[in-house]
Structure formats: structure tokens, C-alpha cells
């Protein structure tokens, strides 16, 4: 697990990106990110950085399925709602 400190808050519920090696682990990571964004427990810039690192993995297409793409698109929409002016990456389009 990664521990991220934001101010006085400790975020200790996200698996390390290095620990993600299967579709189920990626789904768990994305669901945790979505929950953290909705609860305002994760800084959006941290999430953007994590998604960028995820999309740069050489095995990302083999890990993605339609359900994960849908979760990724919802995460991206939450980031846009937080103020980022970005287009959703094609990888999250089903």
C-alpha cells in the first residue's frame, strides 16, 4: 500500500502501481481512486498523476476491459468536474 500525506490527512488505501499486475487489481485500484475522489480524500492532481503513470504502462491494454474503461471514464469526469480542462483519453472509451 502507498501512504500519501496531504496536509494532516493520511491516505493509506491505494495499492502501489507496482502491485497492479492483473485486471482485478487494476479494477480495485480504479474503484479506490473513484471512491477517494468522491469522498474528497484524494487530491485530484495526485489522481491525474497516477492515471498518467497507469496509461504509460506497456501492459495497460492487456489489463483494461470494458468495466475498467467505464470506471476510468467516470474518474476522468470527476477530474474535469474538479477543474481540469482535459479531454478523456481514448483508452477509456469503450
C-alpha positions in Angstrom: 0.0 0.0 0.0 1.1 3.5 -0.7 0.8 6.1 2.1 0.3 9.6 0.8 0.3 12.6 3.1 -1.9 15.5 2.2 -1.8 18.2 4.8 -2.7 16.4 8.0 -4.6 13.6 6.3 -3.1 10.2 5.7 -4.3 8.3 2.6 -3.5 4.6 3.0 -6.0 2.7 0.9 -4.4 2.7 -2.6 -2.3 -0.2 -3.8 1.0 0.7 -5.3 1.0 0.9 -9.1 3.8 -1.7 -9.0 1.5 -4.1 -7.2 -1.0 -4.0 -10.1 -0.4 -6.9 -12.4 -3.9 -8.2 -13.1 -7.2 -6.9 -14.4 -8.8 -7.4 -11.0 -6.0 -5.5 -9.3 -6.4 -2.6 -11.7 -10.2 -2.6 -11.2 -9.6 -2.4 -7.4 -7.2 0.5 -7.9 -9.6 2.4 -10.1 -12.5 1.8 -7.8 -10.4 3.0 -4.8 -9.5 6.1 -6.8 -13.1 6.8 -7.7 -14.2 6.4 -4.1 -11.4 8.6 -2.9 -12.2 11.4 -5.4 -15.9 11.3 -4.5 -15.1 11.5 -0.7 -12.6 14.3 -1.4 -9.9 12.1 0.2 -7.6 12.2 -2.8 -6.2 15.4 -4.3 -7.2 15.5 -8.0 -3.6 16.3 -9.1 -2.4 13.1 -7.4 -5.1 11.1 -9.2 -4.1 12.7 -12.6 -0.5 11.7 -12.0 -1.5 8.2 -11.0 -3.7 7.8 -14.1 -0.9 9.1 -16.3 1.5 6.6 -14.8 -1.1 3.8 -15.4 -1.6 4.8 -19.0 2.2 4.7 -19.7 2.5 1.1 -18.7 3.4 -1.2 -21.6 0.8 -3.8 -20.5 -2.1 -1.4 -19.9 -4.2 -2.5 -22.9 -4.0 -6.1 -21.8 -5.2 -5.1 -18.3 -8.1 -3.0 -19.5 -11.6 -4.4 -20.0 -14.9 -2.5 -20.7 -15.7 -2.3 -17.0 -12.4 -0.7 -16.1 -12.7 1.7 -19.1 -16.1 2.8 -17.8 -14.6 3.4 -14.3 -11.7 5.3 -15.8 -14.1 7.5 -17.8 -16.0 8.3 -14.6 -12.8 9.1 -12.8 -11.8 11.4 -15.7 -15.2 13.1 -15.5 -14.7 13.7 -11.7 -11.3 15.2 -12.5 -12.9 17.5 -15.1 -15.6 18.5 -12.5 -12.8 19.4 -10.1 -11.5 22.0 -12.6 -9.1 20.2 -15.0 -9.8 21.1 -18.6 -8.9 17.9 -20.3 -10.3 15.6 -22.9 -10.9 12.0 -21.8 -8.2 9.8 -23.2 -9.2 7.3 -26.0 -8.1 4.4 -23.8 -11.1 5.0 -21.6 -13.6 5.0 -24.5 -15.4 1.7 -24.8 
